C-alpha cells in the first residue's frame, strides 16, 4: 500500500504553506452557510459581543483603579458593579448564543452537504463507482463533511471574534497611550509569523498521524477479517511484525506532533512576556512620570497577555483551510459530478407531460415489455479495449435466455447493459422498438429483478430484506416468495426464522443462504425482467434442483436472463448464448447447440461425466 | 453476534492491565508531573513581580521582592533611577522566568507524549497479537466492527486520558495546592472570598457532564447509524439500482442524516447553556474579588498590587476548575474504554504448550468417535469415525450444515473435539501444537481472503522464501498464471479494496496457488472451485493430481464432476458419516450420492440420446 491511498489531503509534496487558498471552492461551500442567513448573522453578532465584553473587562478594572486613585471613597462602586454585571451577562449570553447558532449552523451544513452528496450518489452511474472505492466515498461523506462544516461554522466564529479582539485591543491601547500601544503592537508581526509557521507544521504532522491512524484501522480490519487465513498459514508473527512497523510510524508521528506543539507554546508565551516586560518598563516609567495612570498600566499588562490568542486562532484556521482545500474540492466534485446515465431532457419532458394513465409507464410509453432488442451492441470502458462486440439479440416476453462462457467473456457486462447500469458505446438496445435511452431509467429499473453473484443484503431482518423487492408486500407474500425461491426451509431453520436479524453485509449468513434470500427478494418484486448472475453458484446441487422446479413456472411471462456455470441449470433455457471474448459465438437451444458440436457441446461433455458415466449410470427416468 | 457484555461475566481487573501497560513509562509520567509543577512555580512568580512593581509605583513601602532586587541595583543610583532599574530588572526577570517555564512546558509535552504514545503503541501491538491468537470461536462471537472500535477508539480514549486528563487533573490539584498558600499569605479574608464559588462550580460541572455523557452517546449512536446506512447503500448500490429503490434509500438516509443533525444540535445547545452559565459564575467570582477588593483598597486594607495579583491568580485557577467536570467525565470514559480492552485481552488464547511436530507428516488421518458441538444439545458431529490413507484424494460431500466445514476445522485444530480423538499419522492431535500442525496442512477456504498488497505478496503467504519462478509455477498449476500475466504489473499488481478487483473465481485460484506453494502433506480444498468454470476446474484438478501424487488431498465440493474424481468419497449427513466408497460403489447404493448422480444422469442421458440418434463419434 502506498501512502497516497491513505492520504485524505494533498500529498505532502504537493503541499506548500505559501500556496494561496483557492477561493472558488470555498465560496461554493459558503453557499451552504448562506442558506441560514439569520443564524449566520446571529453567530457573527455573538462573536462580536463576546469579543467586546472580553476587551471591556480590563478597561473596567482600569477605571475602577483610577477612580480609586483620583476620587477615593467617592467612587461610584454601584455603577461599576452594574457595568461589570452587564458585561458578565453579555459574555454569558454571547457564549450561549455562539454555541447555539454555531452548533446549529455546523449541524445543518454538514447535514445539507451530505444530503446533496447522497442525492447525487443515487444518480451517478456505475462508471463513477468503478473508479472510487467505497471507503473513499465514505470518507468524503462523513469525515470530510464534518471537517468542512466545522471550518465553516467555528472558523467564521473565530474569524469574527479574533478580528474584534485584535481591533479592540489595538484601538484601546492606541487611545489610552499611543506610543506604548504602538511599541507593543510591533510584536504583532513576529507573533503572526511564528504562529503561521508552527500551526502549519503542527497540522501537517497531525495529518500524518491521521493517515497512519487509518492505516492502523485498516490493518485491524484486515487482520480480523482474515484471521482464519492467518491461522491456517501460521502468519501470526509476520502479521505482528508488519503491524509493528505501522505502530512505530504512528508513535513517531504522534510524538513529532506533540513536540511541535510543545515548542510553539513556550515561544509564544515568552514573546508575550516580552511584550509584558516592555509594557512594564515603559508603562512603569510613564506612570511614574504621571503620563498614564496605574489603571492604564494594569490594562496594558492584561492586554499583552491576551494578545496572542486571536492570532493563534487565525493562524490555526488559515492552516486548517489550506489543509482542507483538497477535502473541499473533492466534496464539491462529488456533489457536482454529472451522471453519465440519466434521463435525457426529452424523457424528462415526457415524464412531466405524462398524466397518470394507468396503462402507460411514467414516460408515456407502453408499460409492458414485449421484447428487448440488442442491435449491434458494443461496449468498452473509456480508452479500454472492447468488452463486447457486435451483439445482436432479441429477448421476448416469456422467453428465458441463458448465457455461458468462460470468465471474462463478457457475460456480466451483457446484463449490466441490459439493466442500463452502463449504456452501450456502440449500437443500441431497444425496449419494444424504442431505444432505451429514450425511456425513463426509473421505469426500466423498477421492472428489474436482479440476483447477483455476490448477493448484497442489508442490515435488518430477513423479512425486511425480502421486502426490499416490493415494499408493500405482506408477510404472506414474503413467505410465498421465499417458498418459491427454495429459501423457506433454510429460513425456518434459523433461530428466529423470518425475524432473524442479518448483520451488516449479511456477514452472519453463508453465501448459499444469502443467494437464496436475494433470490426470494427478486421474485417478490415480480419483475418483467429477471436477471440472475451466478445466482445459485453457492447452493448445493440438490437445493438448486428444487429451486429449478419452481423456477420454470416463474419464468413464464417474463424475460429472464440467467448466467451460470452449471449446465444443468441452463439447459432448459429457450435460448442459450455462448460468449467468448465479448462476442456471441453460439446461439440456440440446448438440442441445437449439442448438435452444433461446438463450444457448448464441449463444455457440456466436459461437465457431464465423460465416458466413465456410460458404464455406471443408474437407471433414471428420462424427462 | 452477541453483544460483548454478555459474553464475559467474570470480573475484570483493570489495575493490573494498567500497570502492565504503563511499565517503563511511569518515569516519563513523573517527569511530566514534575515539569508541570516547576512550570507553574515559575509562571506564578510573574504576577508577584508585577504586583510588587505596581505597589512600588503607587508609593507603597518596598516589600521582600523589592529588597531582593535592590541588591542588583548599583548603590549610587538614586530616586527615579532606582525605580527605572528595578522596572528593567523586573521586565527582564518576567521574560526569563517565562522562558524557563516554557522550557518546562516543552519537557512536560515531550515526556507526556513519550508516555502516552508509548503506552498506546504497546496496547495496539498487544491487541493485534492477541486477536491473531484468539480461537475462531471468539471471532465468531464478536462483531468485527465492535472489535475494531475497541482497538481504535478505546485505545484513543485511553491515550487521551494519559496525555490530557491525567495532566489536567494533576494541574488542577497542584494549582490549588500552590495558589492557595500564596493567596493566604497575601490576604486570608480575600482568599475565602476567592474560593467561595469553586465547590459549586466543581459539583455542577460533574453533574452536568454526567448528563451530557448520555447526549454524547446519542450523537455517537446517530453517527454510527448514519455510517451504516451510507455504507450499506454504497456497497449495495447495484441492488439499490436494480430494484430502483433510490427513493426508499433517500428516505432512510434522510432520516439518519436528520437524526444525526438534530442530536448534534441538541448537544450544542446543551453545551451552550452550560458554558454560558458557568462563564457567568466564573466572572461573577472575579467580579466579587474586584468589587470587594476595591472597597478594601479604598479603606486601605489592601494594596492595588495585591488586588491585581488576586485577580490574576483567580483567573489562573477558576477556568481549570470549570474544566474539571469535563475532565472527570472523560476520565470515566477512559475507565470504560480500559474495561472494554481488558474484556478482549482477558479472553483465553489458543493453547500453545503442546509438543511441536518436527518430522514431516505422511498424510494419514484417522478420526475415531469424534463428537463436537458449538452450542449445547446441538451436535454438529456425532460419533464420526473415518480413516484416510497417506496419499489418498478424498472428497467430502453433504448438504449444508452436515458438518463438512467443522470437520476441517477440527483437522486444523481451530476447534478441539468434545470427545473422541483425531490422529495425524500416529500423533494425537491434542498433543501437538496448533501451529506445527497448520504448517503442514494447506487450506483453500470457502471464502478466499486476500490481504491488501500485491499478488506476489499474497502468494508468498504460502511460502515466504519463494522466488518468482516458484510463484509462477504454483500459479500455473492453479491456472491463474495467464490472468496474472495479463495484468499490467503482473505479480506486482495491487489487490484488495484499493487495488484491482478480482472475480470470485480468480480469487479462488490465487488461494489455491497460495496453498500449493506450501507444498503441504495434506491439502484441503473447502468448496474452493465453486466460482471457477468447469473447463478450468478440470484442468486444475488434473494438475493437482499430477503434482500431488503421493500426498493427501481432501476436497469439499458440490459438483459431481469434482467429487467423482476422488479415490474415495465420504458422504456426511447431520454430522454422521452416512456413506463412504468410490464413485462406482456409491453410485449404485441408495443415498445422496446416487440422487446427485441421477440428477446429473438426466443430463448425460440426453447426450447419450443424441449420440444414439445422430451417431455422434465418441
Interface residues (C-beta under 8 A of the other chain):
Chain A: X1 X5 X61 X64 X65 X68 X72 X73 X75 X77 X80 X81 X84 X85 X87 X88 X89 X91 X92 X93 X94 X95 X96 X97 X98 X99 X100 X102 X103 X104 X106 X107 X108 X110 X111 X114 X115 X118 X119 X121 X122 X123 X126 X129 X133 X134 X135 X137 X138 X141 X142 X213 X216 X217 X218 X219 X220 X221 X222 X223 X224 X225 X226 X227 X228 X229 X230 X231 X232 X233 X234 X235 X236 X238 X239 X240 X243 X244 X247 X248 X250 X251 X254 X255 X257 X258 X259 X261 X262 X263 X265 X266 X267 X269 X270 X273 X274 X276 X277 X278 X280 X281 X284 X285 X287 X288 X294 X297 X298 X301 X406 X407 X408 X419 X421 X442 X445 X446 X448 X449 X450 X452 X453 X454 X456 X457 X458 X459 X468 X469 X471 X490 X493 X503 X504 X505 X507 X508 X510 X511 X512 X513 X518 X521 X525 X531 X534 X537 X538 X539 X540 X541 X542 X543 X545 X565 X566 X567 X568 X571 X590 X591 X594 X595 X597 X603 X604 X605 X606 X607 X608 X609 X611 X612 X613 X614 X616 X617 X618 X620 X621 X622 X623
Chain B: X1 X46 X50 X53 X54 X57 X58 X80 X83 X84 X87 X88 X90 X91 X92 X94 X95 X97 X98 X99 X101 X102 X103 X105 X106 X108 X109 X110 X112 X113 X114 X117 X118 X120 X121 X124 X125 X128 X129 X131 X132 X133 X134 X136 X139 X143 X144 X145 X147 X148 X151 X152 X163 X223 X226 X227 X228 X230 X231 X232 X233 X234 X235 X236 X237 X238 X239 X240 X241 X242 X243 X244 X245 X246 X248 X249 X250 X253 X254 X257 X258 X260 X261 X262 X264 X265 X267 X268 X269 X271 X272 X273 X275 X276 X277 X279 X280 X283 X284 X287 X290 X291 X294 X295 X297 X298 X304 X308 X311 X399 X400 X401 X412 X414 X434 X435 X438 X439 X441 X443 X445 X446 X447 X449 X451 X452 X453 X461 X462 X464 X494 X497 X498 X503 X504 X505 X506 X514 X518 X527 X530 X531 X532 X533 X534 X535 X536 X538 X558 X559 X560 X561 X564 X583 X584 X587 X588 X592 X594 X595 X596 X597 X598 X599 X600 X601 X602 X603 X604 X605 X606 X607 X608 X609 X610 X614 X616 X618
